[in-house]
Amino acid sequence: MAGTLILVGTPIGNLKDASERARETLARVHLIACEDTRRTGRLLEALRIQRRARLVSYFEGNERKQTPYLIEQLERGSDVALVTDGGMPAFSDPGFRLVRAAIAAGIEVDVVPGPAAAIAALVVSGLPTDRFAFEGFLPRKARLARLRELAGEPRTLLFFESPQRLRDMLRDAAEAFGPTRPAAVVRELTKLHQEIRRGTLGELADATPDEVKGEVTVVVGGAEAAEPDLRALASQVNELVDQGLSRKEASGRVAEASGAGRRALYDASLQGEDA
């Protein structure tokens, strides 16, 4: 019988964030695939796990090579835990390739949820959480171009950024989105020197030194929706009225499609009729 691939979330800073289920899983599996075997070894020691599992290096540079080996171990019946240096595997970290290969091979894939820096930064930022998009690390050479592509995105945006490039990234974001767009810079979450700064992109860029330390997540508020063109929408209402719908029904239908207020559309359509 084949083993199970288990994605295990690990602390992003504070070891007390490790769940009991994560500890139990890491204690019972046959093999642990990890970004840094030394760091994961220290985690096992901190969790008082008497090492039974063999630690295997699995990081961005060797994913392609190591994935067939791990699939072979799973097919032989070994349970394999996949961890990263902190957070959830396969979430802007190695793992997606292995998960896809395991599913293709008919191997069971399970998950032990744990901390995730992007989600933690989002909920503490004070920016809308109902709809968001995770962008991860921006391309180095085309950062400004990519930010300009995202300027009209209405969802809250989440970015990872290198501490050495944070100030430049914030300046580019202020140029692409406008300096008054609300944002938050969240650094070293759950660690001793945790820092959460909120403000506009312009303010945050001006207050950020050339280089900071630690892991950084930037949260940027989404673009505000443009005001609806009531005159154009009122014309749509009147067209539906001409087709036989009642003005109330026509206003409701256009309001639902456009997001404009039903009453405002109703009144605007009457003015259009009088013009």
Secondary structure, 3 states (H helix, E strand, C coil): CCCEEEEECECCCCHHHCCHHHHHHHHHCCEEEECCHHHHHHHHHHCCCCCCCEEEECCCCCHHHHHHHHHHHHHCCCCEEECCCCECCCCCCCCHHHHHHHHHCCCEEEEECCCCHHHHHHHHHCCCCCCEEEEEECCCCCHHHHHHHCCCCCCEEEEEECCCCHHHHHHHHHHHHCCCCEEEEEECCCCCCCEEEEEEHHHHHHHCCCCCCCCEEEEECCCCCCCCCHHHHHHHHHHHHHCCCCHHHHHHHHHHHHCCCHHHHHHHHHHHHHC
